[in-house]
Amino acid sequence: MAETHHDQSKPDSDSAKLVHGSIAGHIFRQTYPVVFGVAAIMSIGIIDAYFVGNLGPDNLAAISFIFPVTTALSSLGVGVIAGTSSVVSRALGKGDDEAAAEAANVAVLLSFVIGVAIAAALYFGRTQLFELMQAEEAQLGLIDAYMVPFALAFPLLLLVMGFNGVLRGQGAAKRSTAILISFAAANWVLDPILINGAFGFEGLGIVGASYATVAGWALGCAVGFWLMQTGQLPFHPRHLARCDWRASVTALARVAGPASFSNAINPIGLSVLTAMIAAEGASAVAGFGIGGRLQTFAVVPLLALSSSIGAIVGQNWGAEEMGRVRRALMISFGFCVVYGLAAAAVLFVGRDWFSSRFSDDAAAVQASVRYLQIAVWGYAAYGLLIVANGVFNAIDRAGVALALSVARVLLVMVPFAWVLRGSWGADAIYAAELASNLAGAAASLLVCAMAVGLFGMKRRAEAAT
């Protein structure tokens, strides 16, 4: 990565702590803090919708238009995390601390530069974007008020993700989670104050939600920078001055680019399913939405595991500890199956109670109940899919994860729903989600096993010669 000579000696416990000790213990310690971080981040959209919704239907409609755009943009941040964590963890696993430091520093600076470019495009194209999405005149003014501060401050979000990726690559799960919780906590506190007013302050309406988000980013950046500076890979100009920029940027982009699109493809697929189910009526759409919200919270531990597995696999892959890599995969995949089936069983048994918590509309509740009867049995497979994607990103095979994710949506999910919706109705939509998760998991497990097996065979052959 750099032109200077790096120490390629066996990694020690200070530089690559995840290549020593219990794999099961590492998985637990790296995952449980992230559960809280993921849940905290997911809560932001719900809190925004609750307080903005109290302002009236136009405001709620405006935030509904804004949400998919901000979610898609956040996918870029997830790609930054994946790319940074992958390169940093593999360098640490090889015992190349200098390369890891260079990758960390380049990633942080590159995150900000990309953030500035996206911010400019979003700022100047915001009106055309939401007109293209068919937002009405009454909502466009509200959307614009929200998007101006959001766009101008967007580089802060990618900086937050850059710091997060550096810490995750080191295996500093608690530190990376602290960034996410600080970001979310600012929203929890500021949303009701800035949106609706408090303590004599009148409130700013929907734009207050945007300012609360920006404040969260700023706090997350401050916390992230401090945690990075007090960690083993601090930001320092000397690393930027002597690194091989072309090699560093290429290594990061090779994972970050595909990971961003891979993370975005599932929401795109679900948006297509939502458009299809709209033909069944508003209640069917509402029921599908209720089921989706329940799924979001049910799979939080699986999302956390998919985020934490990268550092464990990356460091051991870099250290060529293939036995430890295989053990990490077996434990992680086993957890996905056990937890996924348990979560599905809970939601299936309590489907009437859970669905009725979200709506008083009997038809919407019934649609949600039907969704929970069918789609929940794919949760375990979804966990296998996203954990396998985390592994592919960690071993510099992000393009494979992207190809499998695209194939899952375009070759299974959408065609399945399209062909069967005429005879099955809404059930075709729910079954399409189930079928795509099962097919995606099967394909991902097969390719993952092949990748690990082939790497092991290559190393044994090299050792024999």
C-alpha positions, 0 to 999 in steps of 0.5 A: 500500500505504501512505498516505504518498507513495512514490517511483515512479521507475525502480528502480535496481540496489540496490532491484531488482537482478533487473531488470538484467543477464543473465536466465539468470545471475539464474536460475542464481544464484537457483536453485542455492542453493535446491537445497541448501535444499530438499534440506536440508528434505526430509532432515528427514522421512527422518532423523526416520523413521530414528531414530524407527523404531529405537524400534519399530513403534508409534513408526514408526506414530505418526510416519507419522500425524504426517507428513501433518499436519505436511506440510499445516501446512508448506504454510501456510508455503510460502504465506507465502513465496509471498505475501511474495515476490510483494508485495515483489518487485513493489514493488521492481520498481516502484521503491517501496522504502517499499512493499516495506519495509512489505510485508516488515514486515507479512508478518513480524508477520502470520506470527507472528499466524497462527502463534499462531492455528493453534498454539492450534487445533492444541493444543486439537484435536490429540486429536480430529484423530488419533482422526479419522485412526484412530490406535490407542490405542498410538499416540495417547499417542506422537503427543500427546507429539510434538504438544504442543511442536510445536503450542506452538512452531508460530509460530516456523515461520511466522516462519521462512517470513516471513523467508524470503519477505522475502529471496526477494523481494529476490533474496537466494537465498543468505541465504534458503537459509541459514535453511533449512540452519540449520533442517535442520542443527539437526535433523541434530545434535539428532535422534540425541541427543534421540531415542536419547541420547548423551554420557550423555543417555538420550534422550527417544524420539519427543518428542525428534524434536519438540524437535529440530524446535522447536530448528531453528525457533528457530535458523532464526528467529534466523538469519532475523531477523539476515539480514533486519536486515542486508539492504535491508528490515530490520524496524522499527516505523516501517514498521508505524506508517504503513502501510495495514494493510488494503491490506497484509494484503489484498495478502499474503493474495491470494497467500498463501491460494491458494498454501497450498492450491495447494501442499497439493492435490498431497499430497492427490491422492497420498493419494487414489491411495495409498488406491486402490492399497491394494486391490492389496495392501501390496506395491503400496503399498510400491512406490508409496511407494518411487517417490514417495521417488525422485521427491521427490529427482529433482525437487528442482532443479525445486522450487528453480526454482519457488521462485526464479522468483518474485522474478525474474518479480515484480521485472521484472513490477513494472518492466514489463520484459515482454521480460525476463519472457518470456525468464525463462519461456522459459529456465525452461520449457526447463530443466524439459523438458531436466532432467525428461526427463534425470532420467526417463531415468536413473530409467527405465534404472536402475529395478531398481537404484534400487528395490532400494535401498529394499526386500528385498521382491521384490513391492514392488521390482517395483511400484516398477519398474513405477511408474518405467516409467510415471510418471517421464515426467511429471517434465518436465511436473510441473516446467512446472506448478510453475514456472508456479504460481510465476509466477502467484504472482509476478504476483498471480494465485495464484487461477489457480494454485490453480484449475489445481492443483485441476482437475488433481487432481479432473478428471484424476488422481482420475477417471483412476485411478478409472475405469481401476483395474478393468482396469489395476490398479496401472498405472492409479494410475501412469498417472493421475499421468502424465496429470495432470502432462501435462494440468496442464502444458499448461493452465498453459503456455496460461494463463501465455502468455495472462497475459503476452501480455494484460499486454503488449498492455495496456501497449502500448495504454496507451503508444499513448494 
